[in-house]
Amino acid sequence: MEAATGHVLSQAMSELSSCLGRSIVIPRTPAGYAELFQAVVVWAAPGSDPVSQQKTSDRASAAARAVLCVLDALRATSRDNLTTAGAGSASLEKTGDQILNKEVQLQSGKGNVPELPVDVASKPDKGACSSSGSTLDSLGVGSVDLQRVLACVTAPLLLLCGAHIQEKPWTDSCSRSLAEQLLQTLLRMSDCDSVADLLKGPNRREPDYVIFREALGLLGLRLRKDTWELHPDAKLVFSWMLYQVPRPWLSDFLGRVMPPSLLFSDDYKPENKVLGVQCLHHIIKNVPAADLRQYNRAMVVYHALRNHLYTTEAEVIEVVLPCLMDLFPVLHKPPPAMGLFQKDGENPTDQVMQLILTHMEMEHKIALRRLYARNLPALQERLGVRVVRHMKRLLRVIVGYLEVYDGPEETVRLCILDTLQGTIKYAWPRIPPRIPLLVKALLKLMYDVSADPAQHSEPVREALLHSATECLVLLDCCSNGQVKTALEGVNTICKDHDMEKYINRVLQDAHQ
């Protein structure tokens, strides 16, 4: 049985070696398998040229198929070794050279044994692979410690899976299917439920993420400033694995994951900007604030994100604004001591608010108007009472956006009404002088919505009228009844049923 399984391993290694154009080499150490699989990953990786990427899917399919055969052969060999050891077989007492010669003789089918190629990985590795298992020279091909081999080959095989498991220009249905099959095989052989568990390493009770560390080491040369654009798969594999590492373990890799993320976000292509900002967002949410503030890292990230606010690309703004919202608590500084002066412009939240209001005043693209309006309530909530610093421009934006129809869903108007409610609650002492302007804008909105019922669906219509009514009630509370007095004669002028119903609700709440 040992000869049969050894023959299967030789055939699998023959297929893998043919992909690389090498002579057949059967590694004798776990590090030897790791080096061989690393060469396969490089061979199947896509290049920056679109023409060469068309052939990448075929290479990836062949590589994944050959690796699957090798893993199956190693698993069968390991299983047979356990069976043989339990039966008291003496086959394991043979030297490694004898076993290797028999395997080559079986493959050649001749009486004379050809010269065995030198194993390039037979030298002991000083890295993690050599420390995770002893060399197998004295045990022979038939005695393979599968777990030690898996500990060394998991990181390079994850690079192969991550590069071809997603739908990209260099993949097709066959390569994606084989990459998914290879990933599931790795998970099954490692007894893991997900990629996150696989990255933790062998010790899952106290994970040190040794697999993630090894993968970052393999990606390091391909994620440098002068090389990352030549390897379009490297950034995808990096982000794919980064999202699987949560707190508190991600802080151990902060110095290795932040530079590539900043590099991606600083690119001129929108898709790379989005990818970089998403990586930064994951880092911000999963690294303690103290570690981010160390060496002024948080401020570096802030300036990188703030520069993106000057772009007109909606897909970039969509990921930048939520990322900034999560970064503000990290950048928050305690209030200055009594007698010390702190400039308003030094607060990042105020800087972003001022910049967004400037863009909102002049923005005419519907997509960007919706993005700004959707994030404005959270930014206003973050400012709190400090929103009074931006009252003049903020109210100008609110009144201007309430006048413009935004489509059936009315995303902009609903978000602006939420912002107005928060502004009234936080800055109510500054509201009374502006009540005539705000009441006029709210009544005009209510009339436009109620006068044309076919323009909106019933839920949207009810939401708009309800939010506008709440704003009127808040305005009346902070103006000592001025709004109630102004609305008492409206019902005699406007005969619309919905308008009358909501105005009566304002009057009733005012009386209470």
Secondary structure, DSSP 8 states (H G I E B T S, - for coil): -HHHHHHHHHHHHHHHHHHHT------SSHHHHHHHHHHHHHHH---SSHHHHTTHHHHHHHHHHHHHHHHHHHHHHHHHHHHHHHTT-SGGGS-HHHHHHHHHHHHHTSSS-------TT-S--SSHHHHHS---TTT-TT---HHHHHHHHHHHHHHHHHHHSS--TT--HHHHHHHHHHHHHHHHHTT-SSHHHHHH-S--SS---HHHHHHHHHHGGGGSTTTGGG-HHHHHHHHHHHTT--TTGGGGGHHHHHHHHHHHHTSSSHHHHHHHHHHHHHHHHHS-HHHHHGGGHHHHHHHHHHHHTT---HHHHHHHHHHHHHHHHHH------TT----GGG-HHHHHHHHHHHHHHH---HHHHHHHHHHHHHHHHHHGGGGGGGHHHHHHHHHHHHTS---TT-HHHHHHHHHHHHHHHHSGGGSGGGHHHHHHHHHHHHHHHHH-GGGS-HHHHHHHHHHHHHHHHHHHHTTTTHHHHHHTTHHHH---HHHHHHHHHHHHHHH-
